[in-house]
Amino acid sequence: MRKPLIAGNWKLNKTITQAEELAAALVAGLKDVSATEIIIAPTFTALNRVAAIIGDAPIQLAAQNCYPQESGAFTGELSPLMLKDAGCGAVIIGHSERRQLLAEDDQLINAKVKKTLESGLLAILCVGETLAERECDEMLEVLSAQIKGGLADLSAEQMANLVIAYEPVWAIGTGKTATDEQAQEAHSFIRGLVQGLFDPATAQSCRILYGGSVKPDNVDGLMAQDDIDGALVGGASLTAEDFCRIVKFEKK
Ligand code: PEP
């Protein structure tokens, strides 16, 4: 059985004080949730303070990025170990905004995945096609390259600490969600790729999240799909009421 996981990506939003306020509201609203795993990813500057607010509430902290080195002359970067030290249990890797705006490629993303796993953190690997790629019927090819590139050289054992987030780029921050069927089709394809790279048991236990304009009013339908194991939420993770409702999705 795959435990549902709802993760909030706060992106470049909120001052430290605002982050603390949101974290406190989430702790209050989600303190009794145990059936679903919860992750929030504030900005780097807020991590440590948000960790203190979370305390032993059932919410895990994630970073939005990392650098694939432990230490050294890498100005402006942070290692997974530093993020662990700040209270993180997970790292989001390969978000489409970083792929597009910062030209991150699958090789760099794979190095980040490996370093994150080596450091004992959960890796959340993001993949997804652009609208142009979908319209040119390149979606499966793109997903296949991103999954194979991102998971290169990993063992089946390491996959136990990795979650995949399928985020069609055309649905991120646009208000356009993939339909339940479109999302299910992509998730089932991705699970098949994981099976081909590893084995059926690894594919069956691998959690695949959907991301792209997930909101309180569409989460229930998405979560009812066989291969959708959770959500990576951007905009709607910035308000406690919406995020709490998403975490408490209703089983159909
Ligand atoms: C995201 O940034 O990962 C995301 C899915 O954003 P939104 O929910 O705002 O589309």
Residues whose N, C-alpha, C, O or C-beta is under 5 A from the ligand:
A	BS01	PEP	N9 A171 I172 G173 T174 G211 G212 S213 V214 L232 V233 G234 G235 A236
